[in-house]
Amino acid sequence: MADLRQSIRERIAADCTGLSTTGSNVFQSRFYPVEDASLPCLLVYTTSEESEVTEIASPRPMTRLLNVIVQGVVGTATNPDDTLDTISKEIEVAMASDVTINDLADNSFLSSTDIEFNADGAKPIGTVMLNYVVEYRNVDNDPESAI
């Protein structure tokens, strides 16, 4: 069985696969696909996690706050602002339909959204990064199982 962090990331990627704009172009990585055929796409990855012991026991229950980024990436050949807004909307709807991440978490919510454009590389791209906070619990000696 996988670590809960990995299981959560994989489930979020599954929840966001098949959206109208990005389809099956969903990658569990923070690196941009280089082929135009992969755009528009989604990147799903984690950036940080806070942990807190919630009671003195053995094993100790822990509450964790995991930051998960769901990032939409588009080329700039079409209207990137409109496409990024559409991708953002589709991600929000998909994530709102599974706030417990298939019962792996107690809750998840959108905490921030950042939109950027980068023309530094060979191909200009636009990105929208939706930062989700996922609250989940486990015991300290079992990082694979939610409680």
C-alpha positions in Angstrom: 0.0 0.0 0.0 1.1 3.6 -0.7 1.8 6.4 1.7 -1.4 8.4 2.3 0.2 11.5 0.7 0.8 9.5 -2.5 -2.7 8.0 -2.4 -4.3 11.4 -2.0 -2.3 12.8 -4.9 -3.2 9.9 -7.1 -6.9 10.2 -6.2 -6.9 13.9 -7.0 -5.3 13.2 -10.4 -8.0 10.6 -11.1 -10.7 13.0 -10.0 -9.3 15.6 -12.5 -8.8 13.2 -15.4 -11.4 13.5 -18.2 -12.2 17.2 -17.7 -13.5 18.9 -20.9 -10.5 21.1 -21.5 -7.6 18.9 -20.4 -9.0 15.4 -21.0 -6.5 12.6 -20.1 -3.5 15.0 -20.1 -3.0 14.7 -16.3 0.5 14.2 -15.0 1.6 13.6 -11.4 4.6 15.8 -11.7 5.6 19.4 -11.3 7.5 19.3 -14.7 5.9 20.7 -17.9 5.3 18.3 -20.7 7.3 19.5 -23.7 5.1 18.3 -26.6 2.4 20.6 -27.8 0.1 17.5 -28.1 0.2 17.4 -24.2 -1.3 20.9 -23.9 -3.5 21.9 -22.3 -2.7 19.7 -19.4 -2.9 19.4 -15.6 0.0 18.8 -13.2 -0.8 17.4 -9.8 1.8 17.5 -7.1 2.4 18.2 -3.4 4.4 21.1 -2.0 4.3 20.9 1.8 2.7 19.3 4.8 2.2 20.2 8.4 1.7 17.6 11.1 0.4 17.8 14.6 0.0 15.1 17.3 -3.6 15.3 18.5 -3.5 13.2 21.6 -1.0 11.5 23.8 -1.5 7.8 23.1 0.4 4.9 21.6 0.3 5.0 18.7 -0.2 8.7 18.5 -3.0 10.1 16.3 -1.9 12.8 13.9 -3.7 15.5 12.0 -1.9 16.5 8.8 -2.5 19.5 6.5 -1.2 18.7 3.0 -0.8 21.3 0.3 -1.7 19.9 -3.1 -1.3 21.9 -6.3 -3.5 21.2 -9.3 -1.8 23.2 -12.1 -3.3 23.9 -15.5 -0.9 24.6 -18.3 -1.7 26.0 -21.7 0.1 27.2 -24.7 -0.4 30.8 -25.7 -1.6 30.1 -29.3 -5.3 30.5 -28.3 -6.8 32.9 -25.7 -4.8 31.7 -22.7 -6.7 33.8 -20.1 -10.1 32.3 -21.1 -8.7 28.8 -21.3 -7.0 29.1 -17.8 -10.3 30.4 -16.3 -12.2 27.4 -17.9 -9.6 25.0 -16.6 -9.8 26.5 -13.1 -13.6 26.2 -13.1 -13.4 22.6 -14.2 -10.9 21.7 -11.5 -13.0 23.4 -8.8 -16.1 21.5 -9.8 -14.2 18.2 -9.8 -12.6 18.8 -6.5 -15.9 19.9 -4.9 -17.5 16.6 -5.8 -14.9 14.7 -3.7 -14.0 16.8 -0.7 -13.0 13.7 1.3 -10.7 12.5 -1.5 -12.5 9.1 -1.6 -12.5 9.0 2.2 -8.8 9.3 2.5 -9.2 12.8 4.1 -11.5 14.6 6.5 -11.8 17.7 4.3 -10.2 19.6 1.4 -10.6 23.1 0.2 -9.2 25.6 -2.3 -6.9 28.0 -0.4 -5.5 30.1 -3.2 -5.2 30.5 -7.0 -2.2 31.9 -8.9 -2.1 32.7 -12.6 1.2 33.2 -14.4 2.5 33.6 -17.9 6.1 32.7 -18.9 7.6 33.6 -22.2 11.2 32.7 -21.1 11.4 29.3 -22.8 11.2 28.1 -26.4 7.4 28.2 -26.1 5.4 30.7 -24.1 3.0 29.1 -21.6 0.3 30.2 -19.2 -0.4 28.4 -15.9 -3.1 28.5 -13.2 -2.1 26.9 -9.9 -4.9 25.9 -7.6 -3.6 25.3 -4.1 -5.8 22.8 -2.1 -5.4 22.1 1.6 -6.2 18.5 2.4 -6.7 17.6 6.0 -6.3 14.0 6.9 -5.5 11.9 9.9 -3.4 8.8 10.6 -1.5 7.3 13.5 2.2 7.9 13.6 3.3 4.3 13.1 1.0 3.8 10.0 1.5 6.4 7.3 -0.5 4.3 4.8 -3.9 4.2 6.6 -6.4 7.0 7.3 -8.2 7.2 10.5 
